[in-house]
Amino acid sequence: MVSARTSATRTGTPKPGLRERKKVKTRQAIRRAAYRLFAERGYDATPVDRIAEAADVSPSTVFRYFPTKEDLVLTDEYDTVLATGLRSRPADEPIVESVRRVTVEALHGLSPEDRTDLVQRIRLVREVPAIRGRTAENTARNTATICAVLAERTGRPADDLELRVVSAAVLAALQEAMLAWVAGAGAPGEGGTPGEDRTPGLEELVRLTHQTMDVLARGLTP
C-alpha cells in the first residue's frame, strides 16, 4: 500500500506519543539504510548485519522491527493509512470514491523522502523474486483489513464475498497504478545520465490513481 504521512486532523486519530514516534523514526532509519544499500549493492548482496551497521543499530533490532529481510520492503508503519482514511469518509459515499479521495490525499501528503522510499519499494517488488513471492501474503493481510472497514460501513460480515472482491480489486488496482508509475520511467538512469532518477513526479501517480479509480467506478469497463 501507499506509504504516506497523514496528520491527526485528516485521519481523525490522536497524535502518536513520544515512544511511538521514536519507534517510527527507528523503523524509517533502518528501512532507508536498507534501501540505500539495496540501490548500491543489490538486494541479494546486502546482508542484514550490513543494514544494521548502516542504520547504527544491532541486527537483533532490525529483526525486532522487520522479522524477515522481505519485510523491510513489504511492511510499513503507514500500511493502515487507507483503512484509517476510509473510516473517516461518509458511510453513504461510494466506496470507489472514498478510496480515490483517501489515496489522493495521502499522495499529496508525501514528503520527498517518502516519495523516494515508495519508488524504491515498488522497484524492489517488480525486480526481486523473493519479495514478489511474499507480496500475496501481504496483500491478503491488507485485503482483510479493508474488508473489516467496509463491513463497518455496510453492516455486512467481514468475510462477505462481495466485500472481499471489492477490497481485493481496490488494492490490486492501486498496486497496478504504482507499478505503471515506476515502469513509465524505465530503469533508473535509462536513456539519461547514469544514476538519474527518471521516475515521474507525484502528480503523475495522482493522475494514474484517478484513471485506475475511474475504471473501477464504471464497472471494470475499459
C-alpha positions as CSV (number, residue, x, y, z in Angstrom):
1,M,0.0,0.0,0.0
2,V,0.9,3.7,-0.3
3,S,3.3,4.9,2.3
4,A,2.3,8.3,3.4
5,R,2.2,10.6,6.4
6,T,-1.2,11.9,7.3
7,S,-1.9,14.3,10.1
8,A,-4.1,13.6,13.1
9,T,-6.7,16.0,11.8
10,R,-7.0,14.3,8.5
11,T,-7.3,10.8,9.8
12,G,-9.2,11.6,13.0
13,T,-6.7,9.7,15.1
14,P,-4.7,11.1,18.0
15,K,-1.1,12.2,17.5
16,P,1.4,9.3,18.4
17,G,3.2,9.6,21.7
18,L,6.9,10.1,22.1
19,R,7.7,6.4,22.4
20,E,5.8,5.5,19.3
21,R,7.4,8.4,17.4
22,K,10.8,7.0,18.4
23,K,9.8,3.6,17.1
24,V,8.7,5.1,13.8
25,K,12.0,7.0,13.5
26,T,14.0,3.8,14.1
27,R,12.0,1.9,11.6
28,Q,12.5,4.6,9.0
29,A,16.2,4.8,9.7
30,I,16.5,1.0,9.2
31,R,14.4,1.0,6.1
32,R,16.2,3.9,4.4
33,A,19.6,2.4,5.2
34,A,18.4,-0.8,3.6
35,Y,17.0,0.9,0.5
36,R,20.3,2.8,0.1
37,L,22.3,-0.4,0.3
38,F,19.9,-2.2,-2.0
39,A,20.4,0.5,-4.6
40,E,24.2,0.4,-4.2
41,R,24.8,-3.3,-3.8
42,G,21.6,-5.1,-4.9
43,Y,19.1,-6.8,-2.7
44,D,20.6,-10.3,-2.6
45,A,24.1,-8.9,-2.0
46,T,23.0,-6.9,1.1
47,P,23.1,-8.9,4.4
48,V,21.0,-7.8,7.4
49,D,24.1,-7.2,9.5
50,R,25.3,-4.6,7.0
51,I,21.9,-2.9,7.1
52,A,22.1,-2.8,10.9
53,E,25.6,-1.3,10.7
54,A,24.4,1.4,8.3
55,A,21.4,2.2,10.5
56,D,23.6,2.3,13.6
57,V,21.5,-0.4,15.3
58,S,22.1,-4.1,16.2
59,P,21.0,-6.9,13.9
60,S,18.6,-8.0,16.6
61,T,17.0,-4.6,16.5
62,V,16.5,-4.9,12.7
63,F,14.8,-8.3,13.2
64,R,12.6,-6.9,16.0
65,Y,11.2,-4.3,13.6
66,F,11.4,-6.5,10.5
67,P,11.2,-10.3,11.1
68,T,12.5,-11.1,7.6
69,K,14.5,-9.3,5.1
70,E,11.5,-9.1,2.7
71,D,9.6,-7.2,5.5
72,L,11.9,-4.3,5.0
73,V,10.1,-3.7,1.8
74,L,6.6,-5.1,2.4
75,T,5.8,-3.7,5.8
76,D,5.3,-0.1,6.6
77,E,4.1,1.9,9.6
78,Y,1.7,3.7,7.2
79,D,0.1,0.5,5.8
80,T,-3.1,1.3,7.6
81,V,-3.5,4.8,6.0
82,L,-6.2,3.5,3.6
83,A,-8.2,1.7,6.3
84,T,-8.0,4.7,8.7
85,G,-8.9,7.1,5.9
86,L,-11.9,5.1,4.8
87,R,-13.2,5.1,8.4
88,S,-13.2,8.9,8.2
89,R,-15.3,9.1,5.0
90,P,-19.1,9.4,4.9
91,A,-20.7,6.0,5.1
92,D,-23.0,6.7,2.2
93,E,-20.2,7.7,-0.2
94,P,-19.5,5.2,-3.0
95,I,-16.6,3.0,-1.9
96,V,-14.5,3.7,-5.0
97,E,-14.9,7.5,-4.4
98,S,-13.8,7.1,-0.8
99,V,-10.7,5.1,-1.9
100,R,-9.9,7.8,-4.5
101,R,-10.1,10.7,-2.1
102,V,-8.2,8.9,0.7
103,T,-5.4,7.8,-1.7
104,V,-5.0,11.1,-3.4
105,E,-4.9,13.0,-0.1
106,A,-2.3,10.6,1.2
107,L,-0.2,11.1,-2.0
108,H,-0.4,14.8,-1.6
109,G,1.0,14.4,1.9
110,L,4.1,12.5,0.8
111,S,7.4,14.2,1.6
112,P,10.3,13.9,-0.9
113,E,11.8,11.2,1.3
114,D,8.5,9.3,1.3
115,R,8.4,9.5,-2.5
116,T,12.0,8.1,-2.7
117,D,11.0,5.3,-0.4
118,L,7.9,4.5,-2.4
119,V,9.8,4.4,-5.7
120,Q,12.4,2.1,-4.3
121,R,9.8,-0.1,-2.7
122,I,7.9,-0.6,-6.0
123,R,11.0,-1.2,-8.0
124,L,12.1,-3.9,-5.5
125,V,8.6,-5.6,-5.7
126,R,9.0,-5.6,-9.5
127,E,12.6,-6.9,-9.6
128,V,13.2,-9.2,-6.7
129,P,11.6,-12.7,-6.9
130,A,11.8,-13.3,-3.1
131,I,9.8,-10.1,-2.5
132,R,7.2,-10.9,-5.2
133,G,6.8,-14.2,-3.6
134,R,5.8,-12.6,-0.3
135,T,3.5,-10.0,-1.9
136,A,0.5,-12.3,-2.0
137,E,0.7,-12.8,1.8
138,N,1.0,-9.1,2.4
139,T,-1.9,-8.4,0.0
140,A,-4.1,-10.9,1.8
141,R,-3.5,-9.3,5.1
142,N,-4.3,-5.8,3.7
143,T,-7.4,-7.2,2.0
144,A,-8.7,-8.5,5.3
145,T,-8.1,-5.1,6.9
146,I,-10.0,-3.3,4.2
147,C,-12.8,-5.9,4.4
148,A,-13.2,-5.1,8.1
149,V,-13.6,-1.4,7.4
150,L,-16.1,-2.0,4.6
151,A,-18.1,-4.3,6.9
152,E,-18.4,-1.5,9.4
153,R,-19.7,0.8,6.6
154,T,-22.2,-1.7,5.2
155,G,-23.2,-3.8,8.2
156,R,-22.2,-6.9,6.3
157,P,-20.0,-9.7,7.8
158,A,-16.2,-9.1,7.4
159,D,-15.9,-12.3,5.4
160,D,-18.7,-11.4,2.9
161,L,-17.6,-12.5,-0.6
162,E,-18.6,-9.2,-2.3
163,L,-16.6,-7.2,0.2
164,R,-13.6,-9.4,-0.3
165,V,-13.9,-9.0,-4.1
166,V,-14.2,-5.2,-3.7
167,S,-11.3,-5.0,-1.3
168,A,-9.0,-7.2,-3.5
169,A,-9.9,-5.2,-6.6
170,V,-9.2,-1.9,-5.0
171,L,-5.8,-3.0,-3.6
172,A,-4.8,-4.7,-6.9
173,A,-5.8,-1.5,-8.9
174,L,-3.7,0.7,-6.6
175,Q,-0.7,-1.6,-7.0
176,E,-1.1,-1.6,-10.8
177,A,-1.2,2.2,-10.7
178,M,2.1,2.3,-8.7
179,L,3.8,-0.3,-10.9
180,A,2.8,1.7,-14.0
181,W,4.1,4.9,-12.4
182,V,7.5,3.4,-11.8
183,A,7.6,1.5,-15.1
184,G,6.8,4.7,-17.0
185,A,10.3,5.9,-16.4
186,G,12.1,2.8,-17.4
187,A,15.1,1.5,-15.4
188,P,16.9,4.0,-13.2
189,G,19.1,6.2,-15.4
190,E,17.8,4.6,-18.6
191,G,18.1,7.0,-21.5
192,G,19.7,9.7,-19.5
193,T,22.5,10.5,-17.1
194,P,23.8,7.3,-15.3
195,G,22.1,7.1,-11.9
196,E,19.5,9.7,-12.8
197,D,16.1,9.2,-11.2
198,R,13.6,9.3,-14.1
199,T,10.5,8.4,-12.2
200,P,7.6,10.7,-13.0
201,G,6.5,13.2,-10.3
202,L,3.8,12.5,-7.8
203,E,1.2,14.3,-9.9
204,E,1.7,11.6,-12.5
205,L,0.9,9.0,-9.8
206,V,-2.2,11.0,-8.8
207,R,-3.3,11.0,-12.5
208,L,-2.8,7.2,-12.7
209,T,-4.7,6.8,-9.5
210,H,-7.7,8.8,-10.8
211,Q,-7.5,6.7,-14.1
212,T,-7.5,3.5,-12.1
213,M,-10.4,4.5,-9.9
214,D,-12.4,5.6,-13.0
215,V,-12.0,2.0,-14.4
216,L,-13.4,0.6,-11.1
217,A,-16.2,3.2,-10.9
218,R,-17.5,2.3,-14.3
219,G,-17.7,-1.4,-13.5
220,L,-14.3,-2.6,-14.9
221,T,-15.2,-1.5,-18.4
222,P,-12.1,-0.2,-20.4
